[in-house]
Amino acid sequence: MSAEVAEVQAFLDGGVGRIVLNRPRALNSLTHGMIGALRALLDDWATDDRVRAVVLTGAGERGLCAGADIRAMHDDAKAGGAGTRAFFRDEYRLNALIARYPKPYVAVMDGITMGGGVGLSAHGAIRIVTERSTVAMPETRIGLVPDVGGSRLLAHAPGEVGTHLGLTSAAMGPGDALLCGFADHYVPSARIPELLDALARSTAADGADASNGDTADAATAAVTAVVTAHTEPAPPAALAGQRAWIDACYAADTVEEIVERLLNSGVAEAKEAAGLVLANSPTAVKATLAALRRARTLPSLEAVLDQEYRVSCAALDGHDLVEGIRAQVVDKDRNPRWEPATLAGVTEVDVARFLAPRDGDELGLA
């Protein structure tokens, strides 16, 4: 079975539909064409009796996916952002499909898995991390707000750990990804080829008619059993030992108070976290706190994705997204000039603009 585009490779391996993101030089970052190809493949395989499970991996040694192609986003945003709005719309709908996929969907989050890469993996039925996994929602660093359903994952992480990760853009290792609900299993990278072979064999032997409900259940059981057989104890979760100061500091109602608590906590890691928050886009940081708090109350992933679409479209209309990408990946001076430049300069009205319904910018999933 051939891929729709060269940047997405797809083939049958036993009873497994294999998808390989294939832009290794760009850390498999996502283009709009890749999103369309992934959607077409998953739609086709949902009713293909030969496919009893889907496995997502990334080409190269560096990671599954570093997120969207933000250089292309930068150029489009400067031209009005119509292409990026369409990209977000199709990407978020794909995230929702993955979460409700009728067959076992296995994501191998080996190496860097950030932003859009989290959206393709962390809503799957079975999420695997390795010792090389670096998982993050780093949007506030470029003037954006956690999206692709990531705000729901962060909002439901233990205590205030998700708030810490969202405001700082800090990364998780494999232990923390498991702790925070972004992954289910730890498999050493050296065992991944063996795991993929075992999945192909087990699904090829689990029955002839994947459209039958009993066979679908059998496929899920077979996939889970194979992954569990390859699972090993994960490295410790570093954030687990920092819950006391994280929960105390990030429970505050405003970003200003959070930063004050971090600076006054007497904990070196907390002071470092304050520096990370203050280095990120003040507008994005405040919008992120509001979005995460509201995501806790929303009833479904679809409702969160609807909110994220409003938020992302609002970010496209602002200054900081283009400026943040410029500083990080275009000019690479790492010196963004945020507007407003300080937390105090971001008003409640500014934040409310991100969450308000927008004419023509509604996703309508929920």
Order of alpha helices (4+ residues) and beta strands (2+ residues): beta-beta-alpha-beta-beta-alpha-alpha-beta-beta-alpha-beta-beta-alpha-alpha-beta-alpha-beta-alpha-alpha-alpha-alpha-alpha-alpha-alpha-alpha-alpha
